[in-house]
Structure formats: structure tokens, C-alpha cells
């Protein structure tokens, strides 16, 4: 949905920025093949308003199983059930539009523990039973997981590649099942309720938008239900499915299978012999050294693994099948050439690369303090130095160069886990300098503001992705100390902030740490110790801070203080804010009046929407008026054009508590105080406000905002949080007003990172949309 879209560009935690990595991906289910008629007779298309949104599997004449997020609607952070009458299924055809039969949905049940990415499963009851034919047959539920590394068939009508077209014919391909232990390497949120299926290494295939809810099949049994992917469609990350064996009893208890034989032995599944069930010829090479009872790989003492890196504790929250694109990082980088960075070394701990470092003499390397320490009972301890080595003289992560043991590590005395994150490492023997091994000089001053600074490392090529194998490098922009301190509370005179280039979200990732600490800040703010001009590696660690309550950090509004604000309601429940612009019209965010189901956007039915005006309480007082019509900006897509006008079924009567606000004609001055108000959550995942909250924020110039966020254009307005007491908007504040000098200057759109993060909040810029608002309301003839 867009849900006060908490775009986690933190480490660049990947809940955002779909548009950031311009990659030409190969087709897939991705890399799928056309199915033949009757090959998968259990497969159905789940449809919303007649349009395909998800896949599903027939488990009996009356029931379908699919993903919970396919039959629910999320609006600004809250889940709502979709009206069953809007849903139908199309069965008995491999063509998305033709042939087969369409049956209405009568009701559905989502798994009681469904929340976010867990328990994402639902059973759907049909309004009339299906008649079984060679093209319509049920599939048996699996009672156990598929064997490790076996081929599992997946299928669907989802996009052929990221942002690509949807196929007319059903697509299928095979993925490899992973043990739970390896699944958790990729997905720390995972447990035995999830099943991970890994694409082929060289030809990544898998699920994409609108494949959600579709089946994963092994040996003629349903083993998984498509839930989500991490990163782009076609990434080398495993695709994640609900594990049917885990949920089998619940499915049976909530369908008409509870009294039938679990194998449905009287029903022959059509053409299941066509499903590929061959074992892989060999284990996947990119899973080497992963803890698993099923994989044993003999390695030389110093051959390094892509996994188990000390420097990869924080993972981005995955998204529903391809709702957002991964950030390419060491993002949008290039391969280094031999000898280009002769001072760059790989720190090896327990035979695995986990950080970068820089050679400053024949005997010493400088790196990040957190690379040579660990935390226990809130105390910082040095790691076992006997397990530490340095590889120098090679751009390759594995092989070449020389390996030297570490004799001693010293961390900066005032290192507290965040600040002063720097250490020197003494080698057990001196290095001999060559064209591939040379020290780098230490800088005596900061780089000038907006200078190009090179960063390099072997960290993940994108969030939670594989290590690159070859040293990567990219260029970032230095920020002045004033800008750095304004953006991040923990930054001080010992910190250097680097921003990604305006046009490309490049930068650091896990395993590249040196002295930069890659922080949860919106534009990829790298906080580095003052060793500028050292070519430092990338993301040390994403810092998880205790967030203060916020609007966040809001104050209670008094009655009539904001007489233009309204609560926009879906089925009488608050979902968003809005602003009165006339007796008949409200302005709000487009994502507040639309719903997105697995990448398809639909307008909400106006009769389900209403507004409450004239009260600072979201549940009582004031007046409630039904919505007659909504009009979203014609260019609304993703994070742009996120504005809408709402026509009321009857005009409001103006009082001291109900009054319109004037639209601005110009932006607020730079760093001016702008007020925002709303009933959103008081802090991340916290309760909603019972009384209207408001808070001041500082306006940012377009140039500074676009420097921080490469996707900002002239249609958006950035407001900056308070550095010491971070405030701003949160879930439920979407669509609400930003006000300067008594005029509406912004409409709340999204935040990047958690509520209360030290990032600017993003608003639709009213000055940009003022003419459109007037033309689509009764202000068109008003001076």
C-alpha cells in the first residue's frame, strides 16, 4: 500500500527505493517457461475487481489456499480485510484472461498469527464448488518439507522481470530448497514456518509481483505458498514461501479437509509426473561454508566464505513479493583493477572476510574498532587476536596476495560502540612493499564540502546480497560538518559524513567496514572517523537507536488550533489525515484513497470512506461526513504524485472548529519552522494518538533535500527533524497538513527509515500542485 511509506534507506535498508538501481534484468516467473494446458490443474488466478492480483492453489472443490496479503488491504500501517464480494478466482486455464471458469469468493480466513511477514497464509471459500476436469483438480498438502537442495517447481502469472510486463500464459520454473539453517542466514526473521527456495546461481529465477500466493510444488504436493522476495525480482537471494507442512493442520481445520484423508487419495493430480523432482547434481556453490549438516566442503585454511560475516548483523526487512527494489551497493560500484588500491586489505576472522582496512605502514593497518571487538554484557572486549589475519596485495576476496597474522589490536580509548570507531592493528611480520602492496598517507584535514571521495571494499553488492569476489569501489560526496551534525545526532568533530551521489544511490554495505559506521540515515550517511582520504570500506553496522516518541515528540493540540484538519476514515477507522480546502473538498495523500494488492493499485470504494471534522479526538466529537468521490493526481506512481482531492457527500458547516486552510503559492523559506499535525503513532510500532498532536519541523531547500535523497524532485518538500529530540510523522499521519504562515505548504507522503529517524520527512509540495488542486475542486473559480 504505501502506508506512510517507511522507506528504509538506512543502511541503505532496502524498504525503498524502487527506482534507485537501473538494472536490466533477465525475464523470469523470472526465467520461466510457458506451462501447457492441464500441466498445473490446481493453479488459480485470484482476482480483485476482475483483475489478476495473486496466485492460489485448489485444495478441494470449495477451497483455495493463498497468501494472507493477497486478501487483505494495508492502509498506512494497518491491515483491513478486503470485501469478499470484490474477489473472485479464475480456474482451469493457463491463459490469464481466456477460457476456464470464474467463481466468486464467499469468505476467507487469514492465519490468526498473520502480521507483517509472518503467518502470511489464508484459505478462501468459494461461493460455489468447482467441477473437476482434466484442467481443474486439487493438489495434496505436503506433510513434510522437501529434501534439502531438491528441485521445487514454482508458477504464476507475475511480472517477467522487475517492473516488466505480466505474461498472458502461466509461467513455471524450478528453484532449490534450502535447509532452515541456511534460510536464516539470508533471513534472520525466518523460522520453521517459512520455506526458502534459492534461484540458480547463474540464471536467477523466481517469483515477482503478482506471483504472491502461488504454489511451490515438490513430488506432486503443495510445499509452499509464495510470500515475498528480498530485493529485486531476480536477485540471488532466496524467495520466501509459507511452509505448508507447518500450516497443514490449520489449513485442514479451516477448510473442508478436516474430515478427509490428508492425501486425498481418491483424487488423481493431473500430470504431476511432469513436475521436475530431480536432485541437484551438486550442492550450490554459493552456499559453501554455510552451517548445514548436508554440505561438507573442504577448503584451504584461508579460503573465505560469503556468509557468517561478523559485520552483517542487521538485515533489512523483506518486502512482499517485489514491492520494492533492492539498493545496489557497494552500490552501483565498479571492479577495481590490480594495484589500483594497493593499501586496501581484507581483515580475516576465523578464516572469513568480515571487514576492510587500510595499510598505513609495513607493520600497521587501520580499521574500525567494531571490527576487532565484540560486546558482552554491555562491555566491549577485543576479539581473539589469534584468529585474526590480514590479506594484502590482491583485489580478489579469495586467493592471491599474502596472508599475515595479527599480533596486536588497539582501539581508540574513547570508543563507546558508536563514536570514535577506529583501531590500529599491528601485524606479526612486516609486509614487503610491491606495486600491489603500498601504504596510504593519513589526511591532515577534512575534504572540502561536496568533494568526491572514493570508498572501496568487498562488502555485499546490495543489502543482504553476496560478496562481490573482486574489490569494488565507488565515489561519494563529502558533507560539511555543519550539514553532518544537522542530519545526525551522533555526528561530532570526529566524524566525516559522505553522501551518495545525487543521481545514483551508491555507497557502503556489510563487510566493508573500516572506520565508517553506516548509519540509519536517509541518504546513506556514512559516519567515518577523521581519516578522510583513506579509501575506507563500507558499512560497518546499522545502528539501532532507542527512538523517542513522536506525531513523534508531538504536543497535544488545543480545540480549534487546527480547524482545517480532518481524520480520513476507512470503515469508520482512522487511516490518514487531511485538510479542508472548502466546504465540499478535502486534500490528502493519494495512497490514503487507493489500495495496493501485490503491485496493483486500485481506487477505494468511496462509500467505504468518511471524514471526521471539528474534533481533536479521532473517535469522538465533531461531525462525520461520507465521501462522495476521490480524485488522485494523474501522475501518481510510487512515491511521486502522491496527492488527492476528496469530494464530500454534503458540505461542511463552518464554525470556529471547522474552517478551511488556504493553499500556498510558494515554498517556505529555508530552515523556516513548519507545523505538522496528525493522529499517527506516537513512535515506531507504538499506539496511535488519542488527541491530535502537532510538532514543528525545519524546511529544507530543494537543493539540500535532493542531495540527501536522489529521488526528490520539484514536486516534493522535505522537512527536517529536530537533531536532539527527533520529531516528525509516523503511520497514520499520512495525508495530513504541513503549515507555514497559516497556509498549507505540504501534504504528508512518506518517511525514510523508522518513525523518529534522523531523516527529513517527505511531503507533496502544495505550491507545485496548487493549480491541479483548484482545477479538480470548487476552488477553480476562487481568486
N, C-alpha and C positions, 0 to 999 in steps of 0.2 A: 504494500500500500504505500505510502510514503510517510508516514507516521512520525511526525516531527522527525524527519529522517535523520536518525542519529548516525551520521556517516562517520565511520571510524577511520579517520585517516591518521590515526595515531601513529603507530609505528609503521608506517602507513597501514594501520589496521584496516582491513580491506572492506569495511562495510560500504565504502564508497567506491571509488569514483569510477563509475562505469566508463566514463568517456576518456579515461586517462591513458590507457595503453592501446595504441593503434596497432593492433596485430592482425595480420591476415591469417586466419585460422583455416584449417582444412575441414571440409564437411564431416560431420559425424551425426547419428541419432540424436552423435557426430561419428563420421566414418561408418555409417550404417549401410545396410543393403536393403533393397526392396523385399518385403515379405510377399509370399504367394498366397492366393485365396485358400482359406482353411488351414493355413500353417499355424496360426495362433488363434483358435476359435474362442478362447477365453477373454480376449482383449476387447475392451470397450473404450470409446471416447466419452468423457464426461463433458457436458456442455452447459454453458451459462447463457441464458437468453438465446439459445440456438448456436452459439459459437463454442468451438473446442477450447477447453482450458486445461484439461488434465487427462491422464490415462487411468484405467481401472481394470480390475480382473473379476470375471464372473466366478463366484464360488457356489452358487446354486441358482435355481430358476428365479428366485426372488431377491437375491442379494449380490452386491458388488463390494469389493474392498478397494480402498484408495487411500490417499494421504489426507490427514485432517485439514491441512492448509488449503486443500482444494475445495472444501465445502464450508470454509469459514472466511470471514472478512475481517481484516485488521485495519482499524482506523485510528491513526495517531497513538499507537501503542496498546490499544485494547482490542480483544477478539470479540467478534459478533458472529452469530450463526447466520448463514445465508438462507434466505427464504427458500424452502424446498421446491416451491412451485416454479422458481426460476431455473431449476436444474433438471436435466434430462440426460439419458445415455443413448449412444448410438452403437449398436452391436451387429455383428455378422458381416462386416465389410472391412477390407483393408484400405478402402478409399475414405478419406476424411469427410467427404460430402455426399457421395453417392451410395446407392444400394443399402442393404442391411435394413434394420428396423430401429425406430426411435421410441423410447419408453420414458415417461415422466418419472421423476423421483417423488416418493411419497413422504419419506422421512430419512434421517440419517443419525448416527451416533458417533461422536468422536471419543477417542480413548480418554478416560477420566483424568489421566495424568498429563494430557497434552498441554505443553507450554513451550513456546519458542521452538527449539529444535528437537525436543524430546517428546515421545509419545505421539508422533505425527502419523496417526493412523485413524481411519474411520470406516465404518460399514454403512452401506447405502441400501435402503429398501426401495424396491421398485413398486410403482402403482399397479402393475400387472405382471404376471410371471412371463418369463421368456420361453419360447418354444424352441427346444433344442433341435439343431440340424447339424450337418457336417461343418457349418460355418459358425455355429453358436453352441458352445459347450463349456462346462465349468472346468476349473483346474483344482487339483487337490492341494491342500495346505501342507507345507513341509512340517515334519515333526522334529527335525534336527537341522543344524547348519550344513551348508555344503562343505565338502572336504577342503582343506587349505590349498590354495593355488589351483583350484579346479575352474574350468570354464563355465561361466554363468551367462545365460542369454538375457539381454535386456531389449526392450522395444518401446516404440512410441511414435507419436506424430509431432514431436517437439522440433525446435529450430535445428537446422542442419549445421549451424555454427553460430558463434556468438553474434547476436543481432541480425542473424541471417533469416532467410525465408523458412516457412514451415512447409513440409512436404505434403503432397497430396496422397501419397501411398505410405502405409505403415513401414517404418524402418526397424531393423534389428541388427544387433552386433553382440559380441561376447566380451566380457571382462573377466578378470581373475579375482577369486575370493581371497581375502586376507584373514589371517588369524586375528583374534581380538587384540592380542598384544601389539601387533603391528598397526592395527587400526588406530589404537590410542596414540601411537607416535605422531600420526597426522592430525588426530582429532582428540585433544585432551578431554573434551566434553563427552566423549563416547563411552558407552558401557555395553553390556551384553544385549541390550535392546536394539543395537544398531549393527548393521552389516556393511562392511566396506568392500567395494569392488574396484580393482585397480585397472586403469587402461593399459593397453600395450605400450611399452616404453617408447618405441619409435613412431608408432602410429596411434597417438592418443585418441581414444574413442570414449563415448559415454553419454550421459544424459544432458539435456539442455532445457531451456524454457519450454514449458508445456508437456514435458515428459513426466513431470511430477505425478505421483500416484500410480504410475505404470508398474508392470511386473518385472521381477528378476526371477528367472526360472532355471532350476537345475534338476536334471533327471525327471522331467515332467511334473515337477512340484513347484509351487509358488514359495520361493525362499525369501523374497524381499519386495518392498514397496518403495519406489523412488521418493526420496525425501529432499536432498539438497546436494549441491556441489560446493566445493571451496574454491573460490576464484572463478576464472572464466570457464565457460564450456570448452572442453578440450584441453584443460590443464592436465599436467601429470599427476595431480592429486587424486586420491581415491574418491569415487562418488559414494554417497552415503544413502543407505536404504534402511527402512524399518525392518527388523529381523522377524520374519513371520513365525519362526519356531518359538520365539519368545512370546509373541502375542496370540498364538494359535488358540489357546483356551478362551481368551477374551473374545476373539472373533466368533468362535463357536457359540459361546454363551449369549452373544448379541445378534445372532442370526438364526436361521432355521437349521443350522448344522449341529445344534446342541444334542439332538436325539438321533443323528445319523452317524453311520460309520465314518470315522475320520478320514478314511481313504476314498470314500465314495466309489467303492469297487464296482458298483453296478454301472458307473458312467465311464465310458472309454474316452480318454482325451485324444482329440484328433491330432494325428501327425506328430505326436511328441517324439517319434523316432528321429524327426528332423532337427531336434534341438542338439546343439553341439555339447557333448559332455566329456570330451576328451580332456585328459590332464595336460597341463603344460609340459612341453618336452624338458624344460629345466626351470628351476626357480628364477624369479625375475631378478635380473642383475642389479636393479636399483634398490633391492631390499637387502643387499649384503650387509652383514654385521648387525641386522636388527634382531633383537632378542626374540627368538622363536624356537620352539622345540623341533620345528620342521625344517629349519635351514641351518646347515653347517657349512661354513666357508673357511678354508684355511687361508690365512693371509700372512704376508710378511709382517714383521713386528711393527713396522711403521706405516703400513697401508691404512689409510684413514677411511672412516665411514661417513656417509652423508647424514647419518642420523645419530641420535643420542647426544647431540651437541649441548654442551653446558649452557651455551648462550642462546637458547631457544625456549625459554620458559614460557613466554607469553605468546598465545595464539590468538589470531583474530576470530571473532565469532563468525561461523559459516553462515551462508545465506541460503534461502530457499532456492531450489534449482535455478542457478544463474540469475538471481535478481540483481546482482551487482558484479562488476568486473574486478578482477584482481589487479593490484598495482604491480607493474613490472618493476622490480628493484632487486640486487643493486640496480636500481630501477632504471630501465632504458639505458643500460650501460654498454660498454664495448669491451672486447677482449684486449687484454694487454699484450704487448709483444715482448719477447725475451730481452731482458736488460732495460726495459723502459722504466721500471720501478725497482732498482737494484737494492734499495733499502727495505723493501717490504718483506716481512717474514710471516710465517704461519706458526701460531702457538699450538702445540700439540699436547693434549692432556689425556693420559691413559690411551694413547695410540689414536686419538681422534682430534682433528682440527676443531677448534672452538673459538678462536679469536685471531685477529691480526695484530701486528706490531711493527715497529719501525726501528731499524738498526741505527744507532747513534754513535757507535764506535765498534772496534773489533771485539769488544767484550760485553757490550751492553745493548739492550733493547728496551724501548719504552712502549708501554701498552696501557690498558685501562686497569685500574685497581680491582674492579669486579671480575676481571679475567683471571686473577691469581688469588682470589679469596672466596670464601663461602660463608653463609650466615647460619648460625646455630644459636637458638635461644636468645635472639636479638644481639648476639655477639659476632663480631667479624673475625674470622680466622684465615690464615694463609692456607692454601691448598698444599697437599703433599708434594714438595718440590721434586721428589724422586720420580714422580710421574709426569713431570713437565719436560718438554723438549721444544726446540725451535728448528723449523725447516727454513733454510735460506737458499737463495740462488736459483729459484725456479718459479715460473708463473703457474706451474701445474700443482693442483692440490694433492695429487697422488704421484709419487715418483719424482726422480731427478733432484737436483740440488744436493745439499748436505744437511744432515740432522745432527744437532749438538744438544747435549744435556744442559739443563739449567742448574746452576749452583746455588743461587740465592735470589729471593724476590724482596723488594722493599716497596711498600705502599706509602703514599703521601700521609703524613701524620694526622691530618685533619679529615681524612676520608671518612664519611659517615654513611656510605651506602648510596648517596646521590651526588653530593658536592665533592670536589677535589678527587675525582675518579681517575687517578693516574698512578702508575707504578713503573719502577725500573727493574729490569731483570738482568742479573749477571750470569753470563754463560760459563760453563765448566771449562771451556777451552776457547782460545781466540780464533776468530774467523780470518781466513786469508782473503784479502780483497781481490776481486776479479771484475770483469765488465758486468757480471751478474750479481755481485755482492759488493755493495758500497754503502757507507753511512750517509745520512742526511743531516744537514745543519739545522739547529734549532732557530726558530724565528725570535727576533728581539722585540717585535711589535705586532699588533693586530693587522690583518689585511684591511685595506680601505673598504668602506661600505660599498656593497654591490659588486665586489670583485669576484672573479671566477676562481674557485678553489677546487682542486682535484681531490676526490676521495677514491679509495681503492680497497678491494677486499674479495674474499672468497665466500661471502655470505650468500644466503638463499637468493635466487634470482627473482623471486617475488615472495610475498608473505606465505610462509609455511611450505614453500616450494623446495626443490632440490638445490644442492650446492652446484656451482657452475662448472667445477673441474678446472677451469682456467681463470686466472686472476682477472677481475672486472674493474673498470674504472669509469667515472663519470664526473661531470662538473656541476658545482653548486655555487650559489651566491652567498657571499658573506653579508651578515647584517650588523649594523652598528650596535654598540652595547645598549644604547637607549631603546632601540627597537626590540632587542633581545629581552631586556628586562620588562618592557611593557607586555610582551607576549607571554613570558613565562616567569612564574613566581620564583622558581628556584634558581634562575639565572642570576649570576653576580659577576664581579670583575674577573673571576677566574674562568668564565665560560665564553665560548665562541659559538655563535649561532649561525648555521648555514641553512639557507632556504633553497628549495628546489627551484630550478629554472622555471620561469613563468609558463613556458609552453609545454613542458614535459615534467611529470612527477617523478623525477629520478631521485636516487639517494640510497640510504643505507638499509641493510636488512640483517637478520640473525646470522651470527658467525663472523661478522665483520668488525666487531668491537675493537676499538683501540682505546682512544680516550674519549671518543664521542659517546654520549649517552643519548640514544634516540628516544625522544620523549613523545608523550601523548599530546602533540600539538598539531594543529591542523595542517600546516603545510609542511610538514616534515621538518620540524625544527630539530636540528642536531645540536645538542649542548655538548660542546667539546671543551677540554681543558686548553689552556692557552699554550698550545703547541702548534698554532696555526702554521701552515706551510709544511708541516709533516703531512705526508699523504696518509690520512687516517682511514681506518676501515669503517665499517658501518655498524649498524645498530647494535649497541651494546645490549640494552634491555629496555623493555617498555615499563615505565614506572607506574605502578598502581597507587594512586593517592587517595587518602580519605577525602571525600568530597563534602563540602559544606552544603547545607540545604539552600536551595534557590528555587519562585517564579519560574528561581533559586536565589536565596538571600533576599527574598521579597518582603515587603511590608504590607500590612493589611490596608486595603483601600477604605475610604470612608464613603458613605452613601452619597451619591451624586457627584463623586470626584471624577468618575469616568462615565458620564451618562450615555456615551455613544457605544460602549462595549456591550456585546451580547454573547450569550452562550449558544453555540450551534449544537443541536441535539439530533441524535440518531436513535429512533425508537425511544424517545424521552430520556436518553442518557447523554450527558455532555461528552462531546468529542473534540470540539475546537472552539476557538474564539472567533469573533467577527466584529465589524464596525458598522454602525448605522450611518449611511450617507444621505438618506432621505427617508420619508415616511414609508416608502414602499421597497426600499432596497438596502441590502447589506453587502459589504465586500469582505471576502475571506480568501483562504488559500484553495486552489483547485483540488489539491489532494484531500481536502476535507469534504468534497462533494462528489468524489469519484472513489471507486474501489478497484483494486488490482488483484487479480487472481492468476497467479503463476504467469506473470508478464503481460497479461491482457488487462487493459484499463476499460472500465465500464462506468457510465454515469449512474449515480444512485437514483433510486426512485424518489422523486420529490415528496411524495406523500409520507415517506418514512422520516422526513426531516422537519424540524421545527426550530424556533429560536425562543430563548427567554431573554427579555429585556427589562430594564428598570430595577435590577436587583444586584447586589454584590454577592448574593448566595447562589450557587449553581443549582440548588434543589428546591428552593422556595422563594416566594416573593416575586414581585414584578408581574409581567404578563407573558403568556406563551402564545405564539402565533405560528400557524403552519406555513410551510414553504410551498409556493406555487410552481416555481421554476428556477433552475440554475443554469448559468451560462459560464463555461470556463473559457479562458483565453485560448484562441485557436492554435497558438503555437506551444501549448502546454505539452511538455515531454520531459519526463525525468525530473530534473531539478530546475528547469527553466520554464518560464511562462506560468509559474505556479500561483495563479490568481484567478478569482471567480467572482461574479456578482450573483446575488440571490434575490429573487423577487418574492415578496411576501404575499400570502393569500388575502390579507387585509391590511390596510395602512395602520401604522402606529400612531397613537395619540401622544403628542409631545408634552412632557411635564418636566419638572426640574430634574427628574431621574432618567428621563428618556429624551435624548437630543442627538441630532446628527453632528458629525465632525466634517470640517472642510478638507478637501483634498489639497495637498501641497502642489506647488508649481515648480519647486526647486528642492535640491537636497539640503540637509542641514550642514552647517559649516563643519570643517574637520575638527574632531575631538569635542564637538558640542555634546551637551547632555541630552539624551533622548530617553523618554519614558516608554517602557513596555508594560503591559498588564495582561493577566490571564489567570485561569483556574487550573493550570497544569500541575504536574507532580512537583513536590517540594524539593526533591532531589532524585537522582537516578534510581529507578525502581521503587521510589517512595510513594507515599499516599498523595492523593490529589488534594488541592487546597479546598477548604470549606468556605473560605471567604476570599474574594478577589484579591490577588496580590499584584504589587507593582514594584518596579525597580528601575534605577537609572543605568544607562549604558552610554559609552562614548562612541560617536560616529567616526568611521574611518574613511579616508579618501579612497576613491576608486583605485588609484594607482597603488596605494599600500595594500588594499584589500586583494587586488588581483596578483600582487607579488606574493601574498601569503597563500592565495588559493588560485591556481592557474585556470580554474573553470569559471571564475567570476567574470561576468560581462557587465555592460552598461545597464542591464535590467535589474541588477541586484544591489542591495545595500548591506554593508557589513557594520555591525555594532559590536564593540569590544567590551569584554567583561572587565570587572574591577580586578586588578592584579593581586591584591591582598585578600579580598573577600569575593571570590568569583561568583558573579550572579549571571542571570540570563534566563532563557526559556528552556522548557522541558516538555515532555509528552503531554498533550492536552492544551498547550499554548499555541499550537499551530493556528494560523488564520487570524490571530489577534493583532492588535494595533501597536505600532511604534509611532510615538507622537513627539513632535518638536514644535514649540511655539504655538501650541493649540491646533496644529494641523497634522493630518495623517501622512506620515512620510514613508511608512513601511508596513508590510503585511508578513507576519511570521511564517517563514518557509521551513528552514532546517538548521540543525546544528551538526557540527562535526566532532565526533567523539562523544563521551558521556555528557549528560547534563552537568554543568558546573566545570567543564574542562576550560583550560585557558586558551580558548579559541574564539574568534569572532563568531557570533550568531548571524545567520544569513536571512535576509528579508527581501520580499519582492519590493522593488523601488517604485513607490507610488508616482513620483514625477514622470517616470518612464511610461507608466500605464494610464495616466490620468485621462488622456483623450479616449482611449478604449473604454475605460470605466464609464465615462459620460455617454458615449455612443450606445452603450448597452444597458443604460439605466434611464431614469427620468430626469437625469441631470443634463441631458443633451441640449436642452433649451435654456438652461440656467446660466446666467453670467457668473 
